[in-house]
Amino acid sequence: MKYAEITSEEEGVSSSSIRQGVQEARKIQQDRFGKEKFYTNAHMGPKQIRKFCLIDDECKALMKQAIQTLGLSTRAHDKILKISRTIADLAGIDQIQVEHVSEAIQYRTLDRQEFF
């Protein structure tokens, strides 16, 4: 969130609304992984990532740029794809889109930055 949003006087999204969105995303994941031995995106291994985190050429180009620019590892690549899949699930969208990948990359770069 941007600083202006955090300090805004306007009322934000309620906890119950966020809870409902998470529950819906979990249901999407349970349906997706019905026959698998796990039920969340976080538990996917490399084989499942290749199956369930398909991305288009625009997303692939963004991932390539991130890997080259940020020096990301294969493990980081896979984590970004899993997070992208979760972001798409939270949005109720079947196909991972470039904005989902971009958001996931931003989270990864935040992990690597020192703020103070």
N, C-alpha and C positions, 0 to 999 in steps of 0.2 A: 504494500500500500504506500501511497505517496504521503508525505508529511501532512499536506493540507487535508487529506481524507481522515487521517488519524486524529487531528485536532479540530475537525469540523464539529459544529454544534448539531448537525443533522443526525438523526437516529440511524444506526447501521442495521445490518441484517441480524435478525434475532437468532438466538442459540437454537431454538426449536426448528427454525427454517434451515439452519446449517445441518443440524442433526438429521432432518428429513432428507436433505441432499446426499449426505454421506450414506444413509441407509439405502437410498435408491442406487447409488454407485456400487455399494456392496452387493446388492441384488443382481445388478448387471454382471458383476464379476462372478458371483456364484453360478449364474446361468451360463456364462462363458466357459467356466472351468468344471462344469458338471461331472465329467468323467475323470478329471484329473485328481491327483492326491492332495491338492491344495485348493484354496478358494479365494485368494487375493492376488493382486498384481505383484505385490512385494515378494511373494514366494516363487515367482517364475524363475526358472533356470534359463540358460542360453537357448535351448531347444524351443521352449515355450515362448521366449521373447521373439524369436524368428517367426513363430507361427501367429502370435496374437498382437504383435506390435508392428504391423506392416505400415510402412510410410511411403509417401509418394516421392517423386524426384526433387521437388522443392524442399521437402523435409530432409532428404538425403544430402542435398547441397548445404543446407544449414548445419547439419550434423558434421559434415566434412570440414566446413569452415571452423566450427567450434573446436573440433579435435586438433586441427592444425594450429589455430591461433592460441588455444588455451593449453595445448599439450595434454589432452585428456587420454586416459588409458581405455582399454577395452572394457574394463569394469565400470568406468565412469560412463562410457557410451551406453552400456546396458542399463545402468541406473537411470540415465536420462530417458531412455525409451520406456522403462517401467513407469516413471513419473509422468511422462507424456500420456501414456495409456490411462493412468489414473485421472489426470486433468481432463482428458476427453470423456471418461466415464462420469465425472462430476458434472460435466456440461451436458451429459446425455447424448453424446455424439459417438457414432460407431467407428468412424475413421479418424485416426490421429491426424491432426492438421498442423500446419506450420506454426500457428500461434501456440499450440500445446507444446511443441518441441522448444520453441523460443522461451516460453515460461519455465520449462524444466531446466533449460540451460542456465537461465538466470538464477534459479535456485542453486544450481551446482556452483556457479561463480560466487555466490554469496558465501557458500561453505569455504571457499578458498581465500576470501578477502579478510584482511584485518582492518577493523574500523578505527581503532585507536592506537 
